[in-house]
């Protein structure tokens, strides 16, 4: 499969994975390269690609259980109301339906009901690998214009950060502070070079970082004191 990522190597794709998803999916993403993976509990969906595409992934057994307990329709409603383009991926081979209490016609009826009532696309995949491929294909289709803009106007991404094998973990730690997103976390690491240097800096020194205001700097220091 070609690497369906952002067009510039300066733009690693930010993928947030719900911490209840199996590790094999994270490995599938990492094998494609140019990814920054975050694991945390998502209120809606299982995967969020760069804030532009939201995906709920269900194995066939989980799909059937969620139909019985009504969870599926609640989740579908949340996906639609999130205002982020979303889809539901149903993962597994057809023979797995034989192990459930649902007939193929019943499953088709449920999928049709969700697609029509919620206007939510449902995509079928046979494996975790194929699910990741579909997510990236969907992301590419939704952000085609954005990719073209980035091809001509790439944001500088410092080479020393690109070479850091612990970059994802460091960004994740910094994003845990109030008011710190990916951009500000990158700027802090670019300026200070390490987490230790950032956490040892005074408020005045932190304020020298572009985008870091007094409230954010003082908030960081207050948390570090506790």
N, C-alpha and C positions, 0 to 999 in steps of 0.2 A: 504494500500500500504506500503511495506517496505521502510525504509528510504534509498533512493538511493543517498547516499552522499559519500564524501571521506571516505576512510576506517578508518582513525584515527580521534578521536575526537579533536585532536590537529589542524586539518585542516578544519576550517569552509569554506564552499563554498562561493566564492565571486560571487555575481550575480548583474550585472548592468542592470537596467531596464530603458528604455526610459521614460522620465517624462511625456509623453503624454499617456502612457498606464494606464488603469483604476486601481484604488487602490486594487481591489479584487485580482488581480494577485500577487501583493506584499504580501497580506495576505496569499494567498495559499502557497507561498514559505516560509514565516515565520512560518507557522504552522508545517512545517516539521522539524524545529529546525536546529541548527548548520549551520546557514546561516548569511552572512554579506551582507546586501542589500544596493546598491547604486542607487540613482535615479538621472539621468542627461540626457541631450539631446544627443542621439546617432546619429552620422552621417549616420551610416549604421545599419539596423536591429532594432529590438525592445528589444532584450535580448542578453546579452553577459555573458556566464557562464565561469568564471575563465580565460577568454581570449582564451579558447579552442573551444568554440562552439557558433555560432552566429545564432539567430533565428528571422525571420520576422513572426509576428502573424497577421492574418487578419480574421476579422469576415466576414461572407458571404456578408452582405451589403457593407462593405468596399472593399472586393475583387472585387465585381462587379463594383463599382464606379471607382476603380483604373484601371480596364480594360478599361473603357470608356475614362478616361482622359489620358491613356498611362502611368500612374505612375507605374503600376505593373511591366512592362517590364524594366523600368529604375531601379527600386528597385532590380529586379532579377539580372540585370547586376552588380550592386554595390555589392550585396552579393557574387557573384562569384568572382569578382575582389578583394575582401577584403583579399583573401588568408587565411581566417580562415574557417574551415569547417562550412557549413551553411545549413539551410533548411528553407522552408516556411511552416507554419502551417495554414491550413484553418479550422477555428473553427465555428461550428454551426450545426444545424440539417438540414437534407435534405429538410424538408418542408419550410425552410426559402428561398430556391431558388424560390419558387412559387411567392414570393413577389417582385422578380426582373424581369428585362426584358430579362433574359437569360434562354434558355431551358437547361435541363440537358445535352443534347448532346453538346451544345455550351460550357458549363462549362467544360465538359470532354475534349473537343478539346483544350481549353485554357490551362488546366492543363497539358495535354500531350505535347503541344507545349513548355511550359516553361521547363518541365522536360527534353525533348530531346534537345532543342536548347541551354539551359543554363546549362544542366546537374545539375539541382538543384532539390533535393528531395522535394516533396510536400506531407505533411502528413495531414490526416483528423482527427479532434477531434470534440466531441460533446459539450464540456463545457470547461470553464477556468480551472477547476480542472484537466481534462484529458490533457489539453494542457501543464500544468506544469509537469504532470507525463511523458509525451512524451519528453519534454525538458530534464528532468533528466535522462531518459532512454538513450536518444541520447548522452548526456554528458558522461554517464557511459561507453557506447560502445566505444566512441572515445578516452577515457583516461584510458582504462583498464590497460595498461602498467604503466602509471603514478601512478595509484592507488596502484599497487603492490609495486612500489618503496617506496611510502609513508608509506605503511604498515610496512616496515622494517626499514625505515629511517625517522621517524617522526621529523618534526621541532618542537622544544620546543615552546609551546604557553603558556605564563605565566598564572597561574591559576587565578591571580587577574584580568587579562584582560578578561578571559573567564566568570568571574562572573559579569562583568560590564554591566548593562542593556543598557547603553548609548554608548557602544563601537562602534557600527556602525556609529552613528552620529559624534563621536570624530574622527574616522578614516576619515570620509568624509570631515570634516573640514580641517584636516591636509593635505589630498591629494589635496586640492585646492591650495596649495603652489607649486611653480615651483620646480621640482626635487624631490618631495616627493611622493613616491608610497606607497603601502600597507605595504611593509616590513619596510621601514624607519619610517612610521607613528607608527607602532607597537613598534619599538625600542625606539622611543621618549616617547611614553606613558609608556613603561616599565621602562625607566630610571627616568622620571620626575613624573609620577603618575597622572598628571592632565594637562589640556590645559593651565590653569593659570600659572602653574610652567614652562611649555614650553615657553609660550609667555613672561614670565618675565626673562628668562635666557639670559645671555650675549652670544655673538658670541663664545667666548672661551669655555664657558660651553657647548653650543650646540655641539661644535666640539668633545666633549668627547663621544658623541653617535656614536657607530659603523655605518659607512656608510654615516654619515653626513659630507660633506666637507665644505670648507670655502665659496665657491660660494653659496651653498644651505643655509647655516646658515645666511650669509649676505643678501641673497635674502628674507628670511623670515622676518628678522628684518626690512628691508627696507619697506616691505609691511605693517608691523604692525605699522610703524611710520606714515603712510599716513592716 
